[in-house]
Amino acid sequence: MQEMQDKESTGGAAPERDWAGLAARIKDWGREIGFAEVGIARAEPGEAVPGLLRWLALGRHGEMDYMAKHAPLRADPGLLVPGVVSVVSVRQPYWPEDAADAAATLADGGLAYVSRYALGRDYHKPIRNRLQKLADRIRAEIGDFACRAFSDSAPVMEVEFARQAGTAWRGKHTLSLTRGGSYHFLGELYTDLPLPPDAPVEAHCGTCTACLDACPTQAIVAPYEVDARRCISYLTIELAGPIPEDLRPLLGNRIYGCDDCQLCCPWNRFAHAGDPDFAPRHGLDAAALVDLFAWSEAEFDQRLQGSPIRRIGHERWLRNLAVALGNAPGSPQVLAALQARADHPSPLVREHVAWALARQRRNSACNP
C-alpha cells in the first residue's frame, strides 16, 4: 500500500493524505474518461436495505431468485469486497438521439419496440472498462489500493449509491433520475480509500405521478414500489417461462423491455444524446415484427452479438415476438409468420404462437 511506502520513507510517521484533493481529481479523471458525472458515497446502503428486504418478503422479485440469494451482499458491501470504505458512483447517458421516434414505434403495432437502452452495444463491459481505466489512473497517482468495478454486474445498490453520491435521485418508478432525465447507465468502483462523501441530491419528482399512470401493466404499485411480476421488462427479459396470459395483451409490441415510465417523465424532455457506443444496430429501433420473427437461431446469435438482447436467447426472443404478433393488427403476413412457427420444437414457443394465432383469429372474427 502507498501508505506503507510513505511511512517507510519518512522514518515511521505516515503523512496525512489530501483525500479531498484526491476525490476532486478522481471526478476530473472520470469525466476525462467519458463519464457524464462522478460522485462519492460511503459504502453503507443504510436506509435502502429495509426497503429491499420488504420487497423480497412480498415476493415482488418474482423468479429472480438471485435477488434473495445475494441480498446480504447488497446490504453489506464488505461481504462483496472486503475492506471497502467508499463507492465511486458514475453515470453514463445512453439516449439514442438518432433512433426512430419511440412514441411512433409504440403506436405502430406492426413494429417491434425495444427498450432504448438495448438498441446498441451491451453496456456492461464498456462501463466497467472505463471504471478500470479510472482505477488505473488512481493507482498511478497514489500506488496500489483495493478496488472492484461494477455496472449492473453484481449485487450492488446502484441507485442508492448514486443518490448518496449526489449524481441522481430515485424516481417514483424506482429508476435513477436527474434534471437531465433517466436515460443513463450507472457504474460503481468499490474502494478501500477513505474518500470524503458527497452530499445526496435532493429529489425533484414533487407531486408528479406520470410514471405510475403510464405503466401499461400497473407494475408501479405505489410511488417507489415496483412489482416485478407485472413489469414488462421482467416479463420479456428475466422471466424464463410462459408470460401470464392476462398480461400478454398489455405488452402490445414491446418485445424487449419497456420505457413507458421514462418516456412520460417530464425530466426526460431535457435528455441529451448518449454515447455513440449505444447507437441503434440492425434497425432495431423500428423493425417489423414479422422480419424479426423470421430470424433463425444462427441469425439471432450473429446479428445480436455484443447486444444485451442476446442473453435472453432465441427461444425467449420468439416467445416475446409471438405475443407482439398476437397483439398486432391482423394481416396475411402476420398469420403466415405465426403459422410458420406453429410446430416449433420449443413447447414455450409453440404455446405462445398458439395463443397469438387464436387471438388473431378471434379479432378477425369480431372485425370482418
N, C-alpha and C positions, 0 to 999 in steps of 0.2 A: 504493500500500500504506500501511496505517496506520503501519507502522514509519517510512516515509519522512516522513510528516506529523509524527510525533513528533520525528524528527531535526531537521527544519527549525524547529520551534517551540522547540527547546531549544538552538539555535545549533550543532548538529553532533553532539552525543552522544545517541544514542537511549537512552531509559530502558529498563531491564530489565522486560519484561512479566511479570506474575504468571501464568505458564502453568498452574500447578497450580490456582490460583484459577479461571481461565477454564475448565479442564477440569471442575471441580466444578459451575460454573454451567451448562455445556453439558449435563451429566447432569440437572440440575434442570429446565432448559428442555425437554429431551427428554421427561421424564416429564410435564411440564405439557401438552405437545402430545399426549400419549396413548400413548407407548411404555412398555412394562412395565419395560424395563431398558435402560440405555445404558452402554457401556464404550468404552475407547480402546485401540487397538493400534498398534504401528509398522506401516508399510506394507511389511512384509517377510514373505512367506509361509513362508520358511525351510524347516523340515523337512517341510512338506506337499508341496513340489514334487517330490521324488523319488518319492513315492507316486503323484502324478498321472501322472508320466512312465511309471512302471511299469504303471499301469492302462491307459494308452493303448497301450503296447508290447504288452500282452497282448490287445489288441483288445476289451477289455471295454466300450468305449463304443459298440459296435455300429455303427449307421449315423449316429450323432451326429457327423458329420464336423467340425462346428464346434468340438467339444471339442478335437480335434487341431489344427485350423487356428488357434485362438486360445489354445493352451496358453502361448505366450510372454507373452501379455498377463496371464494368470493368475500366471505365475511372476514377472513383473516389473511391478508396478503402475505404475511410472513410464512404461512404454510406453503405458499406457492414459490416464493423467493425468500429464503431465509436471510434475515438481516435487512430487509427492505425498510427504508425510512421515508423516502419521498417518491412521488409519482410525477414524472414529466408528462403532461397531457397535451396532445397535439390535435389539430383539426385540419382537414384537407377537403375543400369543396369538390364536388363531382358533377354539378348540374350540367348536362349536355346541351348547351345553348343552341347547337345546330340540329338537334333532334327534331323529328316531326312533332307537331303540337300534341301535347299529351291529352288535352280535353277532346280534340278532334279524333284522335285514335280511339279513345274510350267510347266515343259516340258512334263509331262505325263498327257495328257488330261483326263485320266480315274480317276485321283486322285483329291481330293479336296485340294485347297490351303487356309489355314487360316493364317491370319497375325500372325507373330511370337509372338507378344505381348499377343495374346489371346489364346495361346495353353494351358496355365495352369491356375493358380488361378487368380481371379479378383484382380487387383492391388489396387483398391480404398481403401479398408479397411486396408490392410497391411501398406500402406504408411502413411495413416492418423494415424493409431495406433502407428507407430514409431514416428511420429511427436508429438503425445500426450505424449509419453514417454519422448521426448526431452523437451517438455513444463514442465512436472513434474520435470525433473532434474533441469531446470532453476528455477522453483518455490522453490525447496528445497534449492537452493543457495541464492536467493535474497528475497524470500517471494512472495506474490501474485502479479500478473500482468495480464493485459487483453491480451488474445490471442485467435486465432482460427486457426485450421488446415484444409488444403485443399489438394486434389490431384485430379485434373480434376473433381471436385465435386461442383464447384461454379463458378460464373463469375469472374475469376481471369486471369490476363495477364501473364500466367505462363512463356512462352518463353521469354517475355520481362524482367521479373524479374530475370530469370536465366541469361540472358545476362548482366543485370546491376550488378548482384551479382558475375559475373566472373566465373560462373560454366559452361557456354555454350554460343555459339553464334547462331544466327538464320541463318540456311542454306537457300539456294535458293529455297528449297522445302517447306520452312516456318517452318520446324521442328527444334528443338534444336539440336545442333551439337557440338561435341568436337573432340579432336585429337584421342579419343578412339571410335569415331563413334556416332551414334544417337539412338542406341538401349537402351534407358533408359526411366524411368518414372520420372516425376517431382512432387515435392510437395512443399507446402508453409506453413509457420507459420506466420500469421499476428500478430504483437505485438505492444504494446504501449511503447516499450523500445527504447530509443534514441541510438541505436547501430550504431557505425561508419560503413558506407557502404564500400564495396569492390570496386575495380576498374573493370569496364566492361572488358570482354575478347575480344581480337581482333579477327575478323572474318578471317578464313583461307580457303575460297572457291576459291579465286582467279578468274581465267577466266573459271573455270570448269562449264560445263552445263550438266553434265551427267544425273542429276535428271530430268531436263526438257526434255532431249532427250528420256529418258527411260519410261516416263509416258505413259501407254497404251492408255489413253483417251485424252492426251494433256490437262490435267486439270491444269497443271502448266503453266499458260498463259504467264508469264513473270517471271524473277527472283524475288523471294519473293512474288509472287502473285498466289494464287490458286483459281480457280473457283470450289467451292464445288459441283456445279450441275453436273460436269463432273467427279468428283473424285470417284473412286471405293469404297473407304472407306465410303463416304457419301451414295452412291447408295446402298450398301449392309448392312449398319448399320443404318443410320439416316433416310433415305427415307422410308416412310411408305407405299406408294402406288406403282404403276407399275414402273418398271425400263424402261426408254425410249428405244424403240426398236432399234434405231440406235446405242445405246451404248452397247446393250446386247452382240453382238459378240466380242466386245473388252474386256469384262470381263474375257473371257477364262474360267479357272477353279477356279477363285478366288471367294470363297463363303462368306468370312467374312474379309473385309479389304483388303489392298494391301500394299506390301512392295517394289515395284519395284524401287521407288525413293531412297530407302535406300540400297537395295541390290547392286545397281550400284555405290554407293558413295565410292570413294577411301578411305575415313577415316574409313569406316566400316571394312576395312581389319584388323584394329587394335582392333576390338571389343573383349572384354573379356567375359568370361562366366558370366551369370547373376545369380541372386538369385535363389536358388533351389525351392523357392515357385512358380516360374513361369515355371517350367519344364513341358513338354507336358503331357497331360492326355488323356486317351481313344484313343490313337493312332491318334490324330487329326493332327499330323504333316505330315501324308501321308495316309489318309484314302480314301477308294474307294468311289466315288460319289454315286454309287448305294446303298452301305451299309448305308450311312448317310441319303439318301433319304427315306429309309425304316423305319427309326425311327418313332415310334408313338409319339404323344404329351407327353404321360407319360414318354416314354424313353428319349425324349429330355429334359424334366424337371429334370429327375433323373440323367442322365449322365452329364448334364451340370450344376448341382448345384455347386455354387461357382465359376462359369466361367463368364467372361464378355459377352460371346456369348448369354447367357440365356436371356439377356434383350431384344433381338430383337423378341423373341417369336417364336413359332413353325411355324406360317404362313409365316413369312418373311424368316425363315430358308428354308422352302420348296420352296419359290419363288426363292431364290438365287441358290439353288441346281438345280432347273428346268432349269434355264439359263445355268448353267455349263454343265448340261446333254445335252442341246441343242447344246452346243459347243464341246461336247466330240466326240471322234472317234465313228463311228457307230458300233453297235453290237446288237445282240438279247437281251442281258442283259439290255442295255440302253433303248431300245424300250419297253421292258417289264416293267421296272421300271417306265417309264413315263406313260405308259398306265394304270398302277395300280393307278395312281393319277389323271387320266383324269376327273373323276367325283367327285373330292374333294369338300367338302362343301363350301370352300372359293372361291369366284369369282376371287380373286387375284391369288391364286394358279392355278386354272383352266386355266386362261388366259396365264400364263407363261408356263404351261405344254403344252397347245395347240401350242404355239409358238415353243417350243422345239421340239415337235413331227413333226411339219411342216418343221422345219429346218433339222431335221434328215432325213426325207423322201426326201426332196429336195436334200440333199447332196448325199444320196444313189442313187438317180436317175441320178445324174451327174457323179457318180463313181460306175458304176455297177460292 
